[in-house]
Amino acid sequence: MCVGSARNDAAVMTATSTPQASTPSNPSSQPEVDRPEVDEEALNAFLGQIVSDLGASLHVLTVVIGDKLGLFRALAGAGPSTSVELAAASGTAERYVREWLRGQAAGGYVRYDATTDHYWMTPEQACVLGQEDSPAFAAGAFWMTPAVARSQAALLEAFRTGEGFGWDQHDPDMFTGTDRFFRPGYAANLIPNWLPALDGVVDRLAAGGTVADLGCGYGSSTVLMAQAFPATEVVGFDYHAASIAAAEAKASHLGLTNCRFEVAGATDFPGAGYDLITVFDALHDMGDPVGASVHIRHALAPEGTWMVVEPAAEDSVEANLNPVGRVYYNASTLVCVPNSLSQEVGAALGAQAGPAAIEDVVRRAGFGRFDEVARTPFNIVFAARLS
């Protein structure tokens, strides 16, 4: 006999003779939930924002395509062009290029003349999208979005479990995109502005010093310092072996003899007596930033300087609710916090930790001085010294 068919007649009698509190079967008879009255104008404005953001999210992918295929570079170099001309100049299929150009024009990334059916880029658009040596170049940064999307399944699971997802687990385009996002700012500021803001560092490096660049990634910051100070030995360290290989290839291509790279983490990199130690946009990513800071303190020369470059942020959440904060909070959700949680300690400071949180880490490691020395729209530069 099926278990479900056994009946207790007394229970049945009670159930049929006594009204029971239950969920009505007719949804229309359910009590209505009080909801705030919707402001139609505010609703439409927010829907407009959603449409804009949806277009932007799709636009990211076409920017990456345009960057990888050289479409922006070709258009910036050629001047006003039809889709036929741009396709021929870039070695691509015209029908795809035609639709791509229309999308870029709709997004304001290129200009369009309806009378001639020509597209072109303003000097400003060319600086940002078509000239990789420009300090304002930003097309490479778009690579990070599709790269992180390829890790969506793992990140969904990390959200559920609280486990981490390491930097090294991302798609290779993440490493390239991150390098190309930060490199223009480093190239524009590191040598002319940031290092001169550190007391005595430029003279020390010009005379021949030693530098450790931690979390160097593809080595852009390491190479810049080696090029600027040929008498100084600059060593780049990163725990990600593939990034170190890319950095070595870059230095070799440039013929640098005072620059080398090693696979090592921030808490165990070798060497001591460094005149300068640098950490570019990486301290907040570390699982144990205090432990790394302690190791850095021991590795510095007595009069050495630690330069900490972090994403631009303020100390309060509300002060970071702006376009730059939006970029960094979302990048931090997908990359920085998961990376830290994948390591020992898992401090997970986040990309918008702010100056006070960074200072707390540095001072807990035993540094006597901590000063903000420079700032850009995307970065804050700090100097830490033993005393």
N, C-alpha and C positions, 0 to 999 in steps of 0.2 A: 504494500500500500504506500502510495506517495505520502511523504511527510506533510506536504501542503494540504492534503485532503482531510487530515484528522481535525475534528471540530470539537470544541467545548460548547455544548448547547447553552449552558448558563451564560457563558461569555457572549455567545451570539445573541441571546435574548436581551442581555444588558445593552449590547451595542445597538440593537434595533429599537430599543424602547427608551434610550436615554440620549438626548441631544449631545453631540460631541463637538468640541472646538476643532475645526479643521479648515484647511485652505479651500476656499470656494472653487468649484470646478470651472465656473464661468469667469474668465479674467475680467470681464467688464464689471463684475460685482465686487472686485477687490477694492479696498479703500484707497483713495488717491493719496499719493505722497505730495506734500506741499513742496513746491519748487519755486525758487525765486523767479520773478517775472523777467523775461529776457528782453534786453534792450536791443531792438532790431538793428539800429544803426551800429552799435558796438559789435553785434553778431556778424553783420556784413563786413565790417572792417577786419574782424579777425579771420573770416573766411577769405578775404582778400589777401591777408598775410599768408594763409595756408597755401593759396594758389601760387603766390610768389615763391614760397619756400619749396613747393613741389617742383616748380619750374627750375629753381636753382639746383635742387638735388639731381635732376636729370641733366642739367647743364654741366654739372661737374664731370660727368662721363664724356660728354662731347668735347670739353676742354682737354681732357686727358688724351682723347683721340687726336685732337688737333695738335697737341704738343708732341705726341709720339710720332706722328706722321709729318711733322714740320710744316703744317698748314699755316700756323700763325707766323712762323719765320718767313715762309715764302711770301705771304701776303704783305707782311711788314716791309720786305725788301723790294717787292714788285710795284707797290703802289696800287691805284685803282685797277681792279681786275674783275672779269666775269668768272663765273664758275668754270667755264671751259678753260680759260687761261690759267686759273689757279690749279685746276686738276692737272693740266699739262706741266706746270712748273713744279708740282709736288709729286708727280708720278702716281696719281690716285684716280679713282673712277669719278667721272663728272657728276653722275646722278647723285651719288653720296655727298659729294662736295657741295652741290647746289643746296641740298637740304640742310647740310651742316652750316653753310653760310647764312641761311635764313634764320636758323636757330641762334647763331651768334649775334646777328643783327637784332633779333627780338630781345635778346638779353642785354643789349648795349655793349657788347664786346667788340663789335666792328660796326662800321657805318655803311649805309646803303643809299644809292642814288636810283630812285625808281625810273627816272627818265632815261638813264643809260644802262640800267641793270648791272651796275658796277658796285663792287664792295671794296672798302679800304679801311685802314687803321689810322687813327690819329697818332701823333707822336707819343702821347701818353699811353695809349693802348699798346703801342709797339714796345714801349719800355717795360710794361708789366707782363706782356704775353709773348712777345716776339724776339726779345733780346736777352739771352741768358746771362750776359755779362753786365746787365743793368742792375744797380742796387735795388731797384723796385721790382725785379722779376719775381713773378708769383705763380706762373703756370705749373711749375713742378710740384707745388704744394698740393695741387688737386689729386695727385697720384695716391695720396694717403687714403682718400675716401673709398674708392673701389677696392683698395688693398685690404682695408679693415673689414669691408663687407664680406670678403672671402672667408673671414674668420667668424662670421656671425653665429654659426651653430655652436662653436666652442664658447663664445662670449655669452650666449643665452644660457648655456649650462653653468658657466661661472657665476652668472647672476643668481641662479637657483641655489647653488651650493656654497657660494662665498669663496670658492677656490680661485687661484690666480690664473693668468694666461701670460706667458713670458714674451718679452720682446722678440726673442729668437724664434718664436712660433709663428710670427706673422708672415704674410706673403712678402717676397723680396721687394715688390714695389713700395712697401711701407718704408724700407730703409732708404731707397732712392728718393722717395717723395719727401721724407723728413730731412734728408741732407739738402735737397734742393729748396726746401722751405726756409731753412735757417741760413744756408750759405750766403745769400745776397746780403743779409743783415750783418753777418760776421765780416764779409769782405768790405762792407762800407764803414764799419765801426771799429773792429778789433784793433787794427794797427794805428789808425789816426786818432782814435778817441778813447777807447777803453784802456789800453795799456798805458798811455800817457797819464791817465787818471790815477794810476797806482804809483805811490811815492817811490821814486828811485828805480823802478823796475826796468824801464827802457834803457837807462844807462848800464844797468847790470847785464842785460841781455846783449846790448851792443858790444860790451867788452868780452863777452863769452861766458854764458851761464848754462844752466840746465833747467829744462821745463818738462813736467809730466802733464799730459793732457788726458784726463780720465773720462771714460765714456765717449771716446773720440769718434765712434761711428765710422763713416767713410773718410775721416781724416781731414776734412776741409779746414777746420780751425788749426789743426796741427801743422798742415802744410803752409797756411798763411804765416804762422809764426816762424817756421823754418825759413821761408823765403825772405822775411823781413829782417831776420837776425842770423846771417850765415855763420857767425862765430859761435852760436849757441847750439847745443844738442837738444833736440826736441823729441820726446818719446810719446807716442800715442798708445793708450791702453783701452781695451774694450773686451768684455767677456764674450762677445759674439764673433766667432772665428771668421765667418763670411764677410763681416764688415772690415775686419782687420786685413783680409786678403784684398778687398777693394781699395782700402787705404794704401796698402803697399804698392799696388799697381799704379795708383795716382802719383805717389811720390817718385816711383821709378820712371814714370812717363815724363815727369818734370826734371829728372836728373838730380834730385836733391840727395846730398850726401850727409847732411846733418840731421836727418829725420829718419826715424825707424818706428816700427810698430810691434806690439806684443799682445797676445791674448792674456788678459788678466782682469780681475775684478777690482772694484774700488776699495775693498777691504783687505786685499792681499797683493796688490801690485808691488813689484820689487823696486829697490833703490832708496836712497836717502840723500839728504843734503840738497834737495831741489831748491833753486832760487825762486821758481814760480811753479805752482800747481794750478791747473785750470779744470773747471767742470762746467761744461756748456749745456744748459737745459737738460740736466740729467740728475741732479741731486734729489729732486722730488720723486723721481722714478725708482730710486733705490729702495730695496727692502729694508736695509738697516742704515739710514743716512747718518745716524749718530756714530755707529761703528765705523763707517767709511770716513767720517770727519776725524775720528780719533786716529785712524791710520794715516790720514793726510797730515795731521799735526806732527806725528812722529817722523814722517818722511820729509818735512820741510827743513831747510836750513834755518838756523836761529833767527836770521833777519829776513827769512823768506816770506812770500806773500801767496795766499790762496785767493784766486779770483773765482767767484761763484757767479755764473750767469744763469738767471732763472727767468721763466716767462713773466711778463709784466702782470702784476696783480696788486690789489690792495688787501688789507687785512680782514675786511668784512665782506660777506657775501653780497650785500646790496651794492657795494661800491664796484663790484665786478660784473654787475648785470648790464653789460654793454656789448657791442659787436665783437671786440677782442676777447672778452670774457666768455662769450658764447662759443667762439672757436676753441678756446682752451678748456672750458668745462667739458664740452662734448668730446674733444680729443682725449682728455684725461679719463673720462668714463670708459672709453673704448681701448685706450692704450696704457696710460700712465698708472692708473690705480690697479688694473689687472696685472701689469708687470711687477709692481711692488709686492702685491699679494702672492705672487708666484715664488718669492724669495723668502729667506729666513727673516724673521721679525715681521715683515709685511707692514711697515709703518703707514704706507699709502697716504702720503702727504697730499698728493694731487697737484695738478699743474697750476692751480690758483691758490696755493698755500699762503702766499703773502709774505711780506718782509719779516713780520714778527715771528712766524713759524720757522722761517729759515734761520733767523738769528738765534732762536731758541736751540735749534739743532747744533749750530756752530758753537755756541757758548757752552752747551752741555758737553761738548767734546774738549773743552779746555782752552779755547782761544780767548785771548784777552781783548782783542779789538775786532769790531765788526762795523763797517761803514758802507753806506750806499754811495757809489762814486759816479754812476752814470745811469741813464734811462733812455729808452727808445719806446715807440708805440708797442713793440712786441717783447722787449726785454728789460730787466733790471740787472745792474751789475753791482756786486758787492765785493769788498776787499776784507779779508780776514787775516789777522796777524797774531803771532804768539803773544805779543805784548805791545 
